[in-house]
Structures are given as structure tokens and as C-alpha cells.
Amino acid sequence: NMLEELNALLQESAELPEQTFENVPDGKYEGIIDGAEFTESKQSGNLMFKWTLKYTTEEFAGRYDWKYTVLNKPENMKRLTTDLTKFGIDCTKSIEHIQDHLEDLLDVPVEIEVKTTKSKKDDTEYRNISIKPLN
């Protein structure tokens, strides 16, 4: 039965080495867009845009990263539409138009730039991810 199979897997998995996924270090990498969607933050309930990025650079091939834009003020929407426009999506029409063209982004090659910055207030580290079409 299913529970017996799952319990056997659980026991076998306990013997495997711990899998740790460190963040990809700061730098520029090649990847593809694996997902792009409007969604809601689970914590805050804020509307946001979520990019799912898959690395293709050899050392990190198959690893994922995410880029979020919280859509709670016009400046943030502008940041998103600036990114989307780089990928050929006309953002002047409507959110529905953008939504209808999000699948055009899938598998598009990108340059992923990762930069970690420290907050001046409290030393919290923030990972900033920027993307642009790979030419």
C-alpha cells in the first residue's frame, strides 16, 4: 500500500547525504525563463509578479531562482513593464494583453545577474536579481 511504500522511501532517504542548495553566488549567468505570472504574496497578500528562472550556465545548470516584483505602487509596475518590454511584450494595452502574452516568455534565453546588497539599517542581506534578453 501507499503508506508502506512512502515509509520505506522515508527510511532510505534518511541514509542519503543532506542536500544543501546554497544561493548561486553574485555574478552574471545564462538561463531561461521557466515561468512568469501575476500572483499574490502568501505572507502579505500583496499582488506581485513572479519570474521563475532556470540556470543553464554549466556549473549551476538546472538550478532555479525567482525574481519578484511587488505591485503595490506605480513605480513598481513601471519596473515590471520595463522588464516585460525588453522581452517584446507590449505593456501599453492592458493587464489582460500582458497576461495573454506571458507564455511567449517561456524558454526565452536570459542573462541573470545576481547582486547581494546589505541593508544600511540592519545588515540584512538582499539578493537582487535582474534579467535581460540574451543576445
C-alpha positions as CSV (number, residue, x, y, z in Angstrom):
1,N,0.0,0.0,0.0
2,M,1.0,3.6,-0.4
3,L,1.9,4.3,3.2
4,E,4.2,1.3,3.3
5,E,6.0,2.5,0.1
6,L,6.3,6.0,1.5
7,N,7.7,4.8,4.8
8,A,10.2,2.6,3.0
9,L,11.3,5.7,1.0
10,L,11.5,7.8,4.1
11,Q,13.8,5.3,5.8
12,E,16.0,5.0,2.7
13,S,16.2,8.8,2.3
14,A,17.5,9.1,5.8
15,E,20.7,7.4,4.7
16,L,21.4,9.9,1.9
17,P,23.7,12.9,2.5
18,E,22.0,16.2,3.3
19,Q,21.2,18.2,0.2
20,T,22.1,21.8,0.6
21,F,21.4,24.4,-2.0
22,E,23.5,27.5,-1.4
23,N,22.3,30.5,-3.3
24,V,24.0,31.0,-6.7
25,P,26.9,33.4,-5.9
26,D,26.8,37.0,-7.2
27,G,27.6,37.2,-10.9
28,K,26.2,37.0,-14.4
29,Y,24.8,33.8,-15.7
30,E,22.8,32.3,-18.6
31,G,19.4,30.9,-18.1
32,I,15.9,30.6,-19.4
33,I,12.5,31.9,-18.2
34,D,10.7,28.9,-16.8
35,G,7.6,30.8,-15.6
36,A,6.1,34.2,-15.5
37,E,2.9,35.0,-13.6
38,F,0.9,37.5,-11.7
39,T,0.3,36.1,-8.2
40,E,-0.3,37.1,-4.6
41,S,2.3,37.1,-1.8
42,K,1.4,34.3,0.6
43,Q,2.7,36.4,3.6
44,S,1.4,39.9,2.9
45,G,-1.3,39.3,0.3
46,N,0.3,41.9,-1.9
47,L,-0.1,41.5,-5.7
48,M,3.1,40.7,-7.4
49,F,4.8,39.4,-10.5
50,K,6.9,36.2,-10.2
51,W,9.6,35.2,-12.7
52,T,10.8,31.6,-12.4
53,L,14.3,31.4,-13.8
54,K,16.3,28.2,-14.6
55,Y,20.0,28.4,-14.9
56,T,21.7,26.9,-18.0
57,T,25.3,28.0,-17.1
58,E,27.2,24.7,-16.7
59,E,28.1,24.9,-13.0
60,F,24.5,25.7,-12.0
61,A,22.6,24.1,-14.8
62,G,19.1,23.0,-13.7
63,R,19.1,25.2,-10.6
64,Y,16.2,27.7,-10.1
65,D,15.9,31.3,-8.9
66,W,12.9,33.6,-8.5
67,K,12.5,37.3,-9.2
68,Y,9.6,39.0,-7.6
69,T,8.1,42.5,-8.2
70,V,5.6,43.6,-5.6
71,L,2.9,45.5,-7.4
72,N,1.8,47.9,-4.7
73,K,2.7,51.3,-6.3
74,P,3.0,52.8,-9.8
75,E,6.9,52.8,-9.6
76,N,7.0,49.0,-9.2
77,M,4.5,48.5,-12.0
78,K,6.8,50.6,-14.2
79,R,9.8,48.5,-13.2
80,L,7.8,45.4,-14.3
81,T,6.6,46.8,-17.6
82,T,10.2,48.0,-18.3
83,D,11.4,44.4,-17.9
84,L,8.5,42.9,-19.9
85,T,9.0,45.4,-22.7
86,K,12.7,44.2,-23.0
87,F,11.2,40.9,-23.9
88,G,8.9,42.2,-26.6
89,I,5.6,42.4,-24.6
90,D,3.5,45.5,-25.4
91,C,2.5,46.8,-22.0
92,T,0.6,49.8,-23.2
93,K,-2.7,48.0,-23.8
94,S,-3.9,46.2,-20.6
95,I,-3.0,43.7,-18.0
96,E,-5.2,41.2,-20.0
97,H,-2.9,41.7,-23.0
98,I,0.2,41.2,-20.9
99,Q,-1.4,38.1,-19.3
100,D,-2.2,36.7,-22.8
101,H,1.5,37.0,-23.9
102,L,3.2,35.7,-20.8
103,E,3.6,32.2,-22.4
104,D,5.7,33.9,-25.1
105,L,8.3,34.4,-22.4
106,L,8.7,30.7,-21.6
107,D,12.1,29.2,-22.6
108,V,13.4,32.6,-23.7
109,P,17.2,32.8,-23.0
110,V,18.2,35.4,-20.5
111,E,21.2,36.8,-18.7
112,I,20.6,36.6,-15.0
113,E,22.5,39.0,-12.8
114,V,22.7,38.3,-9.1
115,K,23.8,41.1,-6.7
116,T,23.7,40.9,-2.9
117,T,23.4,44.1,-1.1
118,K,23.3,44.8,2.7
119,S,20.6,47.0,4.2
120,K,22.1,50.2,5.6
121,K,19.7,49.9,8.6
122,D,20.4,46.5,10.0
123,D,22.8,44.4,7.9
124,T,20.1,42.3,6.4
125,E,21.2,40.9,3.0
126,Y,19.1,41.3,0.0
127,R,19.6,39.3,-3.2
128,N,18.7,41.4,-6.2
129,I,18.1,39.5,-9.4
130,S,17.9,41.3,-12.8
131,I,17.3,39.8,-16.1
132,K,17.6,40.8,-19.7
133,P,17.3,39.0,-23.0
134,L,20.4,37.1,-24.0
135,N,21.5,38.3,-27.4
